[in-house]
Amino acid sequence: MKTTPTALLALTVLSILSTAGAQAKITAQSIIVNPTTPDLSVNVRVDRDASGAQNPAYRIGDAITISATTNRDAYVYFFNLDPGGAVDQILPNRLGGDNFVKAGTTRAFPAPGDGFTYNVAGPAGQSKVLALASLSPLNLDQLSTFKTQQDSFATVNASTQAGLAQALSIVVSPLPQNSWVSDTAFYTVAAVNPVTTGSLFVATNVNATVLLNGQRLGGSNMTYGNLRPGAYPVRVQASGYREFAGTITIRQGAMTTLNVDLAPQVRPPVPMPRPVPTPPVTPSGSATPVLDFIGNLLGAIAGTQMQDPARSAYDQKVAELQRQGYSIQQSSTTPGGFTGVLVKGASSVIVTVDRGQNRTVRVNVSETTTYQY
């Protein structure tokens, strides 16, 4: 039974959660017995057994209250003995005030206002709480010590039931035999059933659907539990993105995390109809210097016909990028001109050509490169 400011009893647990079968009347003879019949009596109880004749069960983490009743004014000391033989002194401590119990009263530990609680901990099995009552305060320096000034609970030097009985006998030997007495309470701690399943968390950069072992699991960025351990194929899908396919391993009692960055799906280029050439507009029957300049620059004049300058500029820029190793993936018309997407390796280029005012053409080229780390 360990104790902290939210104190933890190093109590024990069985694999059952129901109350164990009643035993014969529990006495203090299992640990330490006063050789005489003293005038002093003490009864120790756990909160799930008011009679003191049962063996109640607790889960790990359950709160537990221990009470003591005396027929005379007495100082009460509590020791917890777990199935592994570890001994904890749980009363007195530096958090819960005094350990004095008035005659004919029952005092609960912890009581309202105490600075600690008792909570059940492992290992699983049968545990005992020994209450030792004395008419005068006991010197426990040979039995337990506070290792540091920060310790709230004393560390017991003895271990096992026999070791505790021997150490307590030394403590009480200087006292009159009718001035001390002991009592014992029993309880069990239910063993925690082992976790036999695992869980999976799939993190994605977009909302996606997760399929595990061919079955739809649900959306991404969610945790799925109660999965049987093993290796499974997994697929992550999202509209407009390339599907991820791989294998993951679900482990018993553990969380498996899969991080997926889905890449956009590149669509094949859409063929774009070529516009019908229109006759050039030449004021006063002759080409202007500006028109001649544009025609020479874009290669747009052929005989007496001139192509759409925006189309010519677009074709010229696309051809230039293709000579650099880019392949066109998408091409389309826009209200103001033309746009296309070209790809080379991890780089993609967007070419946009718009018709401007005053017979101008704007050509814009933007490049994006994706790096993986």
Order of alpha helices (4+ residues) and beta strands (2+ residues): beta-beta-beta-beta-beta-beta-beta-beta-beta-beta-beta-beta-alpha-beta-beta-beta-beta-beta-beta-beta-beta-alpha-beta-beta-alpha-beta-beta-beta-beta
